[in-house]
Amino acid sequence: MDHKLYKKILGFMMLYKLLKCLLTTYLIDKLYKLIFYLFSKSFVLTTLGFTWVAFALGAISWWGPKFLQLAHTVYSGNTDDKTKAK
């Protein structure tokens, strides 16, 4: 085997081992942080609360205009097609 080729292969093997070690350390660190966050009561409750608020606001923005138009129609007794929400 050529000496230069041997050095290149050895260099790639060392680089591969280094990257594998760094990636494994990085992933283990991320896994520990994820487990820490999952068992943190304040993080879980804050995340769930934000999700529920975002869902409620989305539902209100989607159904709110139709509900207000229906309430106005029922209150005033007006059934014109011009005032219907589409």
C-alpha positions as CSV (number, residue, x, y, z in Angstrom):
1,M,0.0,0.0,0.0
2,D,1.2,3.5,-0.9
3,H,2.5,5.5,2.1
4,K,0.5,8.6,1.2
5,L,-2.7,6.6,0.8
6,Y,-2.1,4.9,4.2
7,K,-1.7,8.4,5.8
8,K,-5.0,9.6,4.2
9,I,-6.9,6.5,5.4
10,L,-5.5,6.9,8.9
11,G,-6.4,10.6,8.9
12,F,-9.9,9.9,7.8
13,M,-10.3,7.1,10.5
14,M,-9.0,9.5,13.2
15,L,-11.4,12.2,12.0
16,Y,-14.3,9.7,11.9
17,K,-13.5,8.6,15.5
18,L,-13.3,12.2,16.7
19,L,-16.6,13.2,15.0
20,K,-18.3,10.1,16.4
21,C,-17.1,10.9,19.9
22,L,-18.2,14.6,19.6
23,L,-21.6,13.6,18.1
24,T,-22.2,11.0,20.8
25,T,-21.3,13.5,23.6
26,Y,-23.5,16.1,22.0
27,L,-26.5,13.7,21.7
28,I,-26.1,12.5,25.2
29,D,-26.0,16.1,26.5
30,K,-29.2,16.8,24.5
31,L,-30.9,13.7,25.9
32,Y,-30.0,14.7,29.5
33,K,-31.5,18.2,28.9
34,L,-34.6,16.7,27.4
35,I,-35.1,14.4,30.4
36,F,-34.5,17.3,32.7
37,Y,-37.1,19.4,30.9
38,L,-39.7,16.6,30.9
39,F,-39.4,16.3,34.7
40,S,-39.4,20.0,35.3
41,K,-43.0,20.8,36.4
42,S,-42.8,24.5,35.6
43,F,-41.6,23.8,32.0
44,V,-44.3,21.3,31.3
45,L,-47.1,23.4,32.7
46,T,-45.9,26.5,30.9
47,T,-45.7,24.7,27.6
48,L,-49.1,23.1,28.0
49,G,-50.6,26.4,29.1
50,F,-49.2,28.2,26.1
51,T,-50.5,25.5,23.8
52,W,-54.0,25.7,25.2
53,V,-54.0,29.5,24.9
54,A,-52.9,29.3,21.3
55,F,-55.5,26.7,20.5
56,A,-58.3,28.8,22.2
57,L,-57.2,32.0,20.3
58,G,-57.2,30.1,17.0
59,A,-60.6,28.7,17.7
60,I,-62.0,32.1,18.6
61,S,-60.5,33.7,15.5
62,W,-62.0,31.0,13.3
63,W,-65.5,30.8,14.8
64,G,-65.8,34.2,16.4
65,P,-67.0,36.2,13.4
66,K,-69.6,33.6,12.5
67,F,-70.9,33.5,16.1
68,L,-71.1,37.2,16.3
69,Q,-73.0,37.4,13.0
70,L,-75.4,34.6,14.1
71,A,-76.0,36.5,17.4
72,H,-76.7,39.7,15.6
73,T,-79.1,37.9,13.2
74,V,-80.9,36.3,16.1
75,Y,-81.1,39.5,18.0
76,S,-82.2,41.8,15.2
77,G,-84.3,39.2,13.2
78,N,-82.6,40.3,10.0
79,T,-82.0,37.4,7.5
80,D,-80.6,39.3,4.5
81,D,-78.1,37.5,2.4
82,K,-75.9,40.6,2.4
83,T,-75.2,40.3,6.1
84,K,-74.3,36.6,6.0
85,A,-70.8,35.5,6.7
86,K,-69.4,33.2,4.0
